[in-house]
Amino acid sequence: MKLLKALVFIVLISCFTACNNASNQTPSTTDSSTAKVATDSIPSNPEKNCYFGDLHLHTSLSCDAFLFGAKSFPENSYQYAMGEEQDYMGGKIKRNAPLDFLAVTDHAEYLGVIQALTDPNGLFTKTPYYKQFTDTSAQAVANNYHELGSQLFANKPNPDFVKPELQQTYWKKIIDAANKYNHPGKFTALVGYEWTSAPLRAGGKGGQNLHRCVIFRGDKVPAVPFSAFDSPDPENLWTYLENARRTGDDVIAIPHNGNASNGLMFDTKTLSGKPLSKEYAERRMLNEPLTEIEQGKGQSDTHPKLSPNDEFANFELWETLVGWPAPANFMKGSYVRQAYGVGQELYEKIGANPFKYGLEGGTDYHSGYSSTEENNYPGSHSNLDAQNDPAKVKFLLSQTTSVSGEPTVVLSAASLTGVWAEQNTREAIFDALKRKECFGTSGNRERVRMFASWNYPADIIKQSDWVKAAYAGGVPMGADLPANTSNAKGPTFIVQALKDPNMANLDRIQIIKVTTKNGKSWEKVYDVVWAGDRKPDLKTGKVPMIGTSVDLKTATYTNTIGAASLIGFWSDPDFDPKAEATYYARVLEIPTPRWSTMLAIKNNLPLNKKVQSVIVERAWTSPVWYTPPAKM
């Protein structure tokens, strides 16, 4: 099989001998009570602070990450996120800037199983499995990966590998590590995991991505995570979440990689083939208020073929299934922007919108390390793309198909979640996520805000206390516009972005509007505020490109163009009070070299034309929604 051949090639250039030793290196943890601090003594800002983190990360407790050669444990992940240097693939790595929060989300399916299978003092020592999974030859590792992946796609787990005692043991390790590194007011460690549903395509080849990350508000969680082996149907996952809320802490699920779902993620039918109902739509939004806008396997905002009039749509595209070298169908049901319109169309039919998603970002890295900085990218899948070996660097930048179904060069330097919360605590971060006052970035730390109202005064952004006034007179990202009682002709918006102090200047802020009326949807991108003295084109109304300061010979750029901060006030010139509308902001930076360009220049290798050598980093806010009063 093509996949098996690709796996064999990958493993031949990779060293898996260290995997067997990793299972006996779990750092010790302290009692969770030592990490708990009363939050009432932590200062709270009613106008909110901006915090950055990652809600999607895998360690060696995930079976695929272990096979890739990951040696990290949740403890290592939290240490790295907090700014501590770590050993990685023969080198040292450290973030340029630490994160404020992190959730380790290892796969629930076979959680910790490969650790147990290779433990010389474990349950499987005297079984054939021990010999099978401690064989680190290229062919053996490839066969093991293919075997486990096939079981996941077909939802036919090996009954010997789904022992409750194994799940409980490794689930407890995740909880203990989160409690140990949770420092209210300084750093938030959230308890979470990934539910990895991947139903087979028609014909039985390749899984369709329906994955969700599950994030808990605290540590009062069920004894074991609910996995796709329990059920691949999201509706049954929601039942698990609803039961967990009744007996413990609040919890949400976050879908990711709609771009690789083969049209299933935002389908107009349930997994069992039934039309979506009002009850289904309401349950979906109760249980999963957010979706991941970008991660290592590309962005799920939109595609150039879906948004031909959006000149910035061609960004970090991932166009295959996950774990299988076959193209994914993306023309319907795969991208968020299209889903916003479809959700509004469904609202007109059934009275509820199943796709009213806020936006966040993550990495989905299988290294254990949340490395999102383009100029500090050490690789994301351990031995598959380690950079300290010249042969592996050449492979990393080549056209050779990887285990994920695309050349490794297509992997992105991933994404971050920004939240606006009163304080850096589990409760405040989670509550901000649940109310959708959050945004996703393509890896940098731009601080982005958006507010909407019917009656903001035109000079509001000139006020020193404009944020306080914006909250008092309107709603932030993630909220619904209230009924218009001021006879305003249309809503007004405030958008602000402050650049990442370590990264590139800003080009512009746009508002993307998806409108629906009488069962039909369309989109439009508006330039709201931009750097410099450019003027919109008289025919198209679009602001021209800012230019570039990138030197491809050295893979560098300068901040001689763009702005450090932007703030704008915008009124919708095309507002129709009888049409539903979704509004979200997109912040664009000036062009900069992609990580693959920097790595190629550093190693005197040619640039790979499969990917863009220069990219435009960005951020996407959660939307603000408008519903006509007659339809509310």
N, C-alpha and C positions, 0 to 999 in steps of 0.2 A: 504493500500500500504506500501511496505517496507520503502520507503522514509518517509512517514508520521509517521510510527512507530518510525523511527530513530529520526525524529524531535521532537516527543513528549518526547522521552527519554532525549534528550539533554536539552530541555526546562525545564523538571522536576528538573534538577539539577542546573538550571540557574535562576538567579533573573532578571526579566525584569521590575520590578516595576519602575526603574529609567528612563526607556525610555520615558515615558509620559512627564516627566519634562524637558527633554533635548530640546524640540522644542522651549522653551522660553528663552534659555540661549545664544543666539548668541552674541559674543563679538562685540563691536562697531568697525567700521573701519574709517580710516581717508581718506581724498580726495587723489586719486591716484597720483595727481601731487606732493604731498609732498614727495613721495618715489622716484621720478625720479631725477637722478643726471646725469649731463653730463659725458659721458664715455671718452671723449677725454682727461680728466685730469688723468685717471687711467693708471698706467704703463702697457705697453704691451710687452710681451716677445715673440719675433719671433720664438724662439726655443720651445715655449709652456710650460705651467705649467700643472700639473696633478690636476684635481678637481674630487671630488666624490659626487655622489648624487643618488636620487631615482626618477624615472619617472613614478611610478605606485603605487598610494596610495589612499585609500578610507576613508572618514570620515562619520559622521552620516547623511550627505546629500545623501549618497547612501542608497537606500531603504533596501537592505539586511543587510548592516552594522547597520542601525538603529534597525532592528529587532534583530540583534545579541546583542544589548545592548550598541553599541557605543554611547558615549556622546561627542565625539570630533568634533570640527569644523575646517575648514582649518587654522584658526589662530593658534589653538593648535598644528596642524601638523608642521607648520613653526617654531613655538617656540621650539618644541622638536628637530627638525632637526638642529636648530641653537645652541643646547646644553643646553636649559633651562629645568629644572625639571618640570614634569607634574604629575597630579593625574590620576591614572589608576586602575580601579577595586579595590578600597580600599587601594591602595598603592601608592608609589612614584616611578617614573621611570625617567631615564636620560641616554642619550647615553654616552658611554665611550669617544667617539670622535665625535664632531659635523660634519655635512655634509656641503658641499659647495653649493649645489643646491638641489631643490626639486620641483616636480610638483604634485599637488593634482589632482587626476584623478577620480572624482566620476562618477558613472554610469549616462549616459545621460537619460537612460530609467527610468522614474518615478523620475527624479532628484528632491530631496527635498519633494516628495509627502507625505511620511510618517510623515515628520515634519508638513506639512500642515494639514493632516488628524487628527492629534492629538493636534492641536493648539486650545485651548478653545475659542480663539477670532478669529478663522480663517474662511475660506470659507465653511468648512464642519461641523461646530459645530452642526447644526440642521439637519444633515443628518444621515442615518443609518451607514454610514462609520465611523463617529466619535465614536459611540458606539462599532463598530466592532474592530477598531484599538486601542482603549484605553483599551480594555479588555486584561489584561496582564496574564490571566490564561494560563497554559501550552498548553491546547488544542487550545485555540484561537490563540495564537502566532504561533503555528505549522500550523494551518489552513491558517493563513494569508500568511505565508512564502510560503506554497505550492501553494496557489492561485496565488500569484504574479509571482512565478517561472514558473508555467504552462503557464501563459500569455506570458512570455518572450519566452519560448521554442516554443510555437505555433505562436508567433508573432501576438497575438490578444490582444492588450492592452485594458484596460477598458477606454472607451472614456471619462469618468468623470475625469480620472487621467492624461490626456495628454493636459491639458489646457496650451496654450502658456504663459499666465500671470504667471503661476507657474514656468515654465522653465526659463522665463526671470528673475524672482525674485531670484531664487537660483543660476542661472548662474552668475548673477551680484555679488552675495556674493563670489563666487569663484574668479572672476576677481578682485574684490576689495581687497580680502585678499592677493592675489598674488602681487598686486601693493603695498600694505602696507608693505609687508615684503621683497620686492625686494630692496636690497641695493647694487648697482653696485660696484664691487671691493671687496665686503665682503661676500655677500650671494645673490644667484640668485633664485628668485621664478618665475617659469614658469607657464603660463596659460595652462590648459589642461583639458581633460575629457576622459572617456572611452566609446567607442562605443561597445555595448555588444551583438553582433550577436551570436545566438546559435540555428541554424536550428535543427529541430527534426530529430532523427535517423529514419531509416526505421522501421516501426512498431509503431512509435509515442511515444517511451519511451526514454527520456533523450536528452539533447541538445548537439550538437557538437560545440566545441569551435572555433569560428572565431573572437574572441575579438581583438580589436585594441585600444591602447591609442593614443589620438590625442594631439599633442604638438605644441603650437604656438610660434613664434619667439618673439612676443610682445603682446600688449593688444588691437590691432585693430582687433577685432574678430567679427564673425557674431553675430546677436542678440540672437540666440539660437543655442545650439549644435545640430548636426545631429545625431539622435539616430537610433538604430536598428528597432524601431517601424516605422521610416520613410522608412527604407529599410534595410533588413538583408544582402544585396548583397554588398560586398566590392567595386565593381565597381561604385556603386552609392555614396558610401562614398567618393571615389576619386573625383567624380564630385563636391561634396561639397567642398573638399579641393582646387580643382582647381579654383572654383569660389571665395573662400575665399582669395586666393593669389591675384587674380585680383583686389579685392576691399579693401584688408587690408594687414595683415602681412603674411609672409611665414609660412607654416605649414606642418607637416609630421604626418603620422600615423605609429604606431609600433605594429605589431602583437605580441601576446604572447600566451603561452601555446599550442604550436603546439602539444606537447605531449598528450594533452587531446582533440585534434580536431577530433579524429576518422578518421584520414587520410585526412581531408579536407584542412588543412592549406597549405600544399605544394602539392596539387593535380595537376594532369596534365590536368584537365578540370576546366572550370569555375563553379561557383555555379549553373548556369543554365544548365550545362552539355555539353557545347561546348568545343572543343579542344582549347588549348591556342594559341593565335596568336602573331605575332611580336608586333602589336599595344598594345595588352593586357600586354605583358611582359614589354614594355617600360613604359606604364602608371603605372604599379605596382611599378617599381623601382623609378620612379619619385616621387611617393606619399608615398612610405614606404621603405626607404633605409635601415632600421634597423629591427631586430627582437630580441625579448627578449630571452636570452639564459638560464636564470634561474630566479625563483621567489619562493614564498612560496609554490606553488603547483608543485615543482620539476623542474628539468632541461630538456631542449629540445635540448641538444647537440646530444646525441646518446643513444642507449640502448644496453646492453650486447648481445642481440640476433641479433642486426644489426651490431655490431662491436665486434665479438667474439675474435679477436686477440688484443683487447685493454683491458689490465688488469685493467685500471682505469675507464672503462665505467660504472661500477655498482655504481653510485653515485646519491643519492637523487631522486629516481625514483617515478613518479606519474603515475599510470597505469589505472585510471578510468576516466569516464566522470566527468565534473564539475557539482556538484549539483545533481548527480544521481549515486546510488551505482551499476554501471555496468561497466565492463571493456571496455576500449577504444582500438580500433584497431590501432596499432602503427607500423605495419610492412611496411607500405608505406604512405608517405605524412605527417608524424608527427614529424620528427626530422631533425634538421638543417643540420647535416653532410650529411645525405642521400640526402637532398634537393640540396646541393651544386653540387653533381654529376648529379642529375636529371636536374638541371638548365643548366648545361653544355651540357647534351644530347639534351635538347630542343634548345640550341643555335645552335647546329649542324644542326637541322631540320628547325628552323624558323628564325634564325639570330638574336635572342635576348634571354637574360637569365632573367627569371622572379624571380629567387631566389638568386640574387647576393647581399646577405644581409650582412651588418655590424652587430656587436653584442653589446648588452647592457644588463643591468640587473635591476631588480626592486623587490619590495616586494609583491605587490597586497594585502597588509594587509588591513583588514576591521576594524581596531582599531583606525585608524587615526595617528598611530605612526610608523615611519620607524625604527624599531628595527632589525638590521641585525647582531648583534654581538652574536656569539654562547654562550658566557659566560654571556650574559646580555639579554636573551630572555624572555620578559614578557608575551608572547602569542601574537596572531595575529588576533583573531576574537572575542575579548571582552568576553562576558559572556560564550562563548562556550569553552574557554580555559584559563580563569583567574587562576593565580597561588597562590593567597592569601588564597584560600579556599582548605583545604586538600581533600575534596570530589571531587572538580573540578580538582585538580592535579592528583588524581587517575584516573579520567576519561580521562584527557589529555594524560596520558601515557598508556591507555588501548587499547584493540582491538575493542572497540565499534565503529560501523560505525557512522561517523559524517555527518553533513549536506552537506559536500563537496564530499561525496561518498567514503571516505577513513577514517580510524581511524585518529583522530586529531594528533596522534603521528607522522604521516607521513609528516605533514607540515614541511617545511624547515625553518631555520633561515634566509632564503631568500638571496637576491642578491643586489649588488650595480652596478651603472654605473660609470666607470672612463672615463674622457675625457681629451684630450690634447688640450688646448685652450690658446690663447694669454693672456686672462684676464678673470676674473670671472664676466662676464656680460651676460645678456640674449642673446645678439647678438653673442658673441664669443662662448658661450656654445652651442647654437643652431647650429651655423655654423659648429662646430666640430662634432656634431651629424650628420648633413646632409652630411658632407664629409666622415663620417664613421671613423674618427680618434678617436675611442673610444673602450672600452672593458667592459666586464662584469666580476664581481667577485662573489664568493659564499657568500659574506657578509663582507669580510675583505677589507683592503685598500692597497693591493699590487700595487705598481706603476709599470706598465708594458709597455714596448715599443717594437715595431718591425719595422724594415726597410728592404727594399729589393732593389737590384740593379744588374746590369750586371757587374759592374766593381769596386766594393768596394775593396780597397787593404786589404790584409790579416791582416795588423797591425792596421786597422782603430780604433779598440776598445781600443787601447793603447794610442790614442791621447787624450789630455785633452779636445779638442773641438770636440769630435767624433760626438756629436749630430748635430752640425752645419754642419759637413762634410757629415753626413748621409742624411740630408735634401738636401744638395747641389748636392749630387751624386746619389740619389735614391729617393724612395717613402716611405711614412710611411704606417702603417696599414690603410686599407680602400681604398687603391688606386690600380690602374692597373699598372703592369709593362709596360713601354714603349717598343717600338720595339727595338730589340737587334741590335745595330749598332757597337758593339765592338768585334764581333766574339767570345764572351765568350761561353764556353761550357754549361753554365747554370747559373741561378741566384744565388746570394749570399744573405744571410740574417744576420741581427744583431738583437739579442733579449736580452733584459735586464729586470730584475725584482728586485725591492727593497721590502723587507718584510714590512708588517704592523708593526710599532714599538710597538704596544700593543698586537700583536698576535704571531703566531708560525713562526719558521724559514722555509726557503724554501728547498724543496727536489731537484727539477729539473725544467728545461724548455724544453718543447717538441715542435716540429712543426708537425702539422697534415696536410697531403697532400691528397687532393681528385683529382684524375686524370681521365680524360675522353678522349677516343679515339674510333672512329668508332662506336659511340653509346653505348659504354660500360664504366662503371665507377668502380673504386676501390679506396680504401683508404690505407694509411700507416702512422704509427706514428713513428717519429724519436726523439730520445733523443739527445738534442743539447748540453746542459751543465747541470752539476749536482754537488751537494755538496759532499765533501769527496773524497776518493781515490778509489771509486768503479770502476770496469772495466766492459765493456759490455760483455755479454755472447758470447762465440765464435760461438755458433750454432745459437742463435736467434738474436744476435746483440742488445738485450735489456739490459739496465742497471738494476741490481737487486734492490729489494726494499731497502729502506734506514733503515728499522727497526722501532722501536717504543720506545717512552719514556713514554707512557701512563700508568697510574696506575688506573685500573678500580675500585679498592676498594675506592679510593678517588676522582675519576673522574678528575684527574689532569695530567699534562704533564710537561716536562722540555725542554728547548731549548739547550739541550746538544748534539743534532745532528742537521744536516742541516746547512744552511748558511743564513746570513742576507741579502746578495745580490748575484746575479748571472748575468753574462753577457757572451754571446757566439757569435761566428761567425760560420756560417754554409753554406756549398754549397750543393746543391741538387745532390746527387750521382746518381739518377735515372732519371734525366731530359730527357724528350723527346720533342724536339722542335715542333713536329707535334701534341702534345696532349694538351688539355686545362688542367689547373691546378688551384686549390684553395689552398692557404697556410694560415693556422692560427696557432698562438702559444697558448699553454696551459701551465700555470704555476701551479705546484703542491707544496703544503706545506707538512711538515712532519705530520704524523697522530696525531689527537687531539680528545678529547671526543666530541661527539655530544651533543646538548643542552638537549636532552631527557635523556642522560646518567647522565649529571650533575644534572638535576632536580630529577631523580630517586634516586641517591645517597643522595642528600640533604634531601629527604623525606623518606629515608629508605624503598624504594619500589624496587621491582625486575626490571631488565632491560627488555624492550620489545624486543623480538626477531624479530618482524615485521620490525624493522629498524636496521641499523648498529649502534653499540655502539661507534665505532671509525670511523671517516671519514677523508678524505683527502680534505681539503679546496683547492680552485683553482681559477684561472682566465683564461678567454678566450679572445684573441684579435680579433678584426675584421680582416678579411683576406686581403691578397694581391693576385691579380688574374693575371694569365698569359693566353693570347690567342694567338695561332699561327698566324703570320702575314698574312698568306694566308686566314685566316678565319675572320680577323678583318673587 
